[in-house]
Amino acid sequence: MAAVGLLVAALNLVEAVAGLAGLAFVKAAYGPREFWLLAAGGLLVNLTFATIGFVLACFVTRPRVLYPASAGLVLFAYIAGVMAKLAPKLGALRWLSPFNYADPPEILATKAIGGGYLALFAVLIIGLTAAAFALYDRKDITI
């Protein structure tokens, strides 16, 4: 799991450096601080989905089943977030979508990632990682 976490962090760092290099060629409406906040938000979202995937992998004995389930989960989370933004009555769906915890327009407007969202990211990432370790010890691995 540590290797996957490092790969996710490395990928986000490469994306951030490429994005920062791209900012040198355009006149951006925000500065480097906001850029790094957006990059950090993307990293937190990726780590959240990675830890959800770790937990799901503990329940599946055949990896082929996990790929569509993971893609479906990410798609569901994205659609739930969009629905929460479009329909005020569905605002509670916002909490089902990690994409909304690091919402770019909100980050740019407030120049920060909300403290409550940071706490939620921490609880999810640490809690799901701990759950994955606990569940993996009892997993029946089919070879």
N, C-alpha and C positions, 0 to 999 in steps of 0.2 A: 504494500500500500504506500509505503514511503516513496518508492520509485515512481509510482503513478502521480503522487503529489508533486514530486520534483519535476516530472515531465509536464504536468499542467502548469506549474509555476514558470518553467522555462519557456513553454509555448506562449504564455501570456507576456513574458518579458520580451520575447522576440517581436510579438505583435505590437507591444507598447513602444519599443525602440523604432520599429518601422513607422508607426503612426507619428511618433515625435519627429522623425526625419521628414515625414510628409508635411508636417506643420510648418517646416522651414520654407516650403514652396508656396504656401497659401496664407492669406490673412485670416487667421482664426478669430472667432468671436470670444474666445476664452484663452487663458494663459496656461503655462505649464502645470501650475498647481491643480487646476480643474482637470487637466488632461490626466495627471497621475491619479486623481480621485476616480475618474472614469475607468482607468486601467485597473485600479484596485477593486472597484465594483465588479468588473468582468472576472477578475481572478476569484473573488468570493463566490460569485454565481457558479463558476466552473468547479470550484472545490465542493460546493454544496451538491451539485449533481454528481460529482465523482463519488462522494461519500454515500449518496443514495444508491448509486450503482454498486458500491461495495456491499451494502446491506442486501440488495436484491440478489447479488451473486451468491450470497450465503444460502439462499433458498432454492437455487436452481442447480440441478446436477448436470444439465447439458447446456453449454454456452450458446448454442444456436437459438434457444428460446429467449435468452436474455437480450439479444440485439434488438428485436422489434419491440420488446417490452420497454427497454430503455429509451428508444426513439419515441415511442408512444407517450411515455411519461414526460419527456421534455416538450413534446408537442402539446400535450394536455396543459402543462404548466404555462406555456406561452399563450395558448388560447384563453386560459382562465384569466391571465393578466390582462389581455386585450379586452375581454368581456367586462372585467371589473372597471376598466377605464371608460368603456363606451356606455355602459348601463349603470347608473348610480345605484339602482336597486340590487345589483350584483356586486357591490363594493366589497363584500366579505371574501369574494374569490381572490382578492388581491393577496391575501395571506397564503394562498395555495401556490403562488408563483414567485420563486426566488428572483425571477427577472425584475419584479417590481420592488424588491428590497434595495436594489441598486439602480433605480430608475434615472437614466441620464438627464432628462429635463429637470428633475428634482435636484439632482446633484449640482447641475449648472446654476440653478436658481438660488440654492442655499449655500453653495460652495462647500458642501460637506455631505458625507453619507450619514444619514440619521443614526443617532446613538441607539435607538431601539432596534433598528435594522442590523446594526453591527452586533448588538447583543444576540439577536435572533440568529444571525450567521454563525456566531461563535457557538451557541447552544447546538445548532444543527450540525455543524461540522465536527465538533468535539463529541457530541452525543452519538451521532451516527457512526463515527469512526470507532468509538468504544463499543457500540453495539455490534459492529462488523467483526471486531476482534473476538468478542464474546461468542457470537454465533459461529464464527469460522472454526473455533476449537471443537465444536460439536458437529460440524458438517460431515456428511457422508459423501466422499469424493468418488465419483464414478470415472473409471479410466477405460 
